[in-house]
Amino acid sequence: MDQRAPQSDIDLSVTIAGIVLKNPVMLASGTWGYGEEISSLLDLSQLGAVITKGISLQPSCGNPPPRIVETPSGMLNAIGLQNVGFAEFVEKKLPFLRQFHIPVIVNFFGKTAGEYTELGKRLSAVEGIAGLEVNISCPNIKEGGIFFGTEPARAHELISAVRKATSLPLIVKLSPNVTDIARIARSVEEAGADALSLTNTFTGMVVDVETCAPVLAHSTGGLSGPAIRPLSLRMVWETVNAVSIPVIGIGGIMEAADALQYLITGARAVQIGTALFIRPDAPLRIIEGIEAYLRHKGCSTLQEIIGCLKVK
Ligand SMILES: Cc1cc2nc3c(=O)[nH]c(=O)nc-3n(C[C@H](O)[C@H](O)[C@H](O)COP(=O)(O)O)c2cc1C
């Protein structure tokens, strides 16, 4: 597998919430383990940044299996935020990621507002974390997560509290399972978020017609992959038109042209998730493809195409 650094006369760098990325391509939370699992298949040092698996104060074993099922052009998962918990993450997982000298952005969540703020405070005291991504959008847990991300006032209250608890760059990850993404986005911006990432997965369901039961033990799960790309892209568009903080586009990005759709629409960077299950080196091909596109368009910096959407 060719993992050469893209040698470049083109400036792919971008700054988000004060975090300088050498290119706009990051790994999405929960889709690549903690780093060791993917590092033999993907040179992490080439990436713009990584977003870690969602961390909670205490370890969690998530939902019972089956918790993943393939769907047309995508997959449905109900992992339920299984994670090793704050202490083990800091002691055993973070040191491995630091060796790649790229920004490590820690995704986290809580069951209550108090857990969110406590974790925000604890993570702020840890060395080697470039920023935080607050998950208020997981559809697969009973408490916390999406409860905070579907109602503007609740999202505002939570993010205001987390903002007070940390001075690290604060990215808030939004749920697509809402009717008005712009309202949530504005309330989170007003509460002090430095950037937004969207979307998380769309709630969905698959039924086994033989057993007449849902395939997932949790009944419903979160849909990701190319199936959601046009939906996520539309929400990114609505969001960039509603806020002035940077937006990170996520959803079904498999190749450079997909990432470019988000960048042209106004996302400052992108995250890659489900594509890693098919081609773990997809992010490197995407970085190279973005660079080739810029060259083809006669651009010398990524900035020239961000938000260059021509609406008819
Ligand atoms: C197996 C799996 C686990 C995920 N775990 C998390 C998580 O812990 N925290 C989070 O914020 N998002 C999580 N996500 C959502 C992804 O980060 C991403 O927002 C979503 O999959 C859409 O991007 P994609 O279509 O490129 O996969 C998970 C997604 C998948 C498929």
The ligand as a Tripos MOL2 file, in Angstrom:
@<TRIPOS>MOLECULE
LIG
   31    33     1     0     0
SMALL
NO_CHARGES

@<TRIPOS>ATOM
      1 C1        -19.1800    1.9500   14.3510 C.3       1 LIG1
      2 C2        -19.3550    3.4260   14.5750 C.ar      1 LIG1
      3 C3        -19.0590    3.9800   15.8310 C.ar      1 LIG1
      4 C4        -19.2070    5.3520   16.0390 C.ar      1 LIG1
      5 N1        -18.8850    5.8780   17.2680 N.ar      1 LIG1
      6 C5        -18.9890    7.2290   17.4830 C.ar      1 LIG1
      7 C6        -18.6090    7.8030   18.7330 C.ar      1 LIG1
      8 O1        -18.1280    7.1440   19.6490 O.2       1 LIG1
      9 N2        -18.7830    9.1570   18.8890 N.ar      1 LIG1
     10 C7        -19.2780    9.9550   17.8750 C.ar      1 LIG1
     11 O2        -19.4010   11.1790   18.0750 O.2       1 LIG1
     12 N3        -19.6090    9.4310   16.6660 N.ar      1 LIG1
     13 C8        -19.4760    8.0990   16.4520 C.ar      1 LIG1
     14 N4        -19.8050    7.5670   15.2280 N.ar      1 LIG1
     15 C9        -20.2910    8.4590   14.1390 C.3       1 LIG1
     16 C10       -19.1630    8.8160   13.1620 C.3       1 LIG1
     17 O3        -18.1030    9.4880   13.8120 O.3       1 LIG1
     18 C11       -19.6870    9.6580   11.9780 C.3       1 LIG1
     19 O4        -20.2410   10.8520   12.4910 O.3       1 LIG1
     20 C12       -20.7640    8.9300   11.1790 C.3       1 LIG1
     21 O5        -20.4300    7.5640   11.0170 O.3       1 LIG1
     22 C13       -20.9940    9.5430    9.7840 C.3       1 LIG1
     23 O6        -19.7980    9.5190    9.0020 O.3       1 LIG1
     24 P1        -19.5000    8.3510    7.9030 P.3       1 LIG1
     25 O7        -20.6980    8.2460    7.0200 O.co2     1 LIG1
     26 O8        -18.2480    8.8020    7.2010 O.co2     1 LIG1
     27 O9        -19.2730    7.0940    8.6800 O.co2     1 LIG1
     28 C14       -19.6630    6.1950   14.9900 C.ar      1 LIG1
     29 C15       -19.9490    5.6370   13.7390 C.ar      1 LIG1
     30 C16       -19.7960    4.2720   13.5050 C.ar      1 LIG1
     31 C17       -20.0890    3.7180   12.1350 C.3       1 LIG1
@<TRIPOS>BOND
     1     1     2 1
     2     2     3 ar
     3     2    30 ar
     4     3     4 ar
     5     4     5 ar
     6     4    28 ar
     7     5     6 ar
     8     6     7 ar
     9     6    13 1
    10     7     8 2
    11     7     9 ar
    12     9    10 ar
    13    10    11 2
    14    10    12 ar
    15    12    13 ar
    16    13    14 ar
    17    14    15 1
    18    14    28 ar
    19    15    16 1
    20    16    17 1
    21    16    18 1
    22    18    19 1
    23    18    20 1
    24    20    21 1
    25    20    22 1
    26    22    23 1
    27    23    24 1
    28    24    25 2
    29    24    26 1
    30    24    27 1
    31    28    29 ar
    32    29    30 ar
    33    30    31 1
@<TRIPOS>SUBSTRUCTURE
     1 LIG1         1 GROUP 0 **** ****
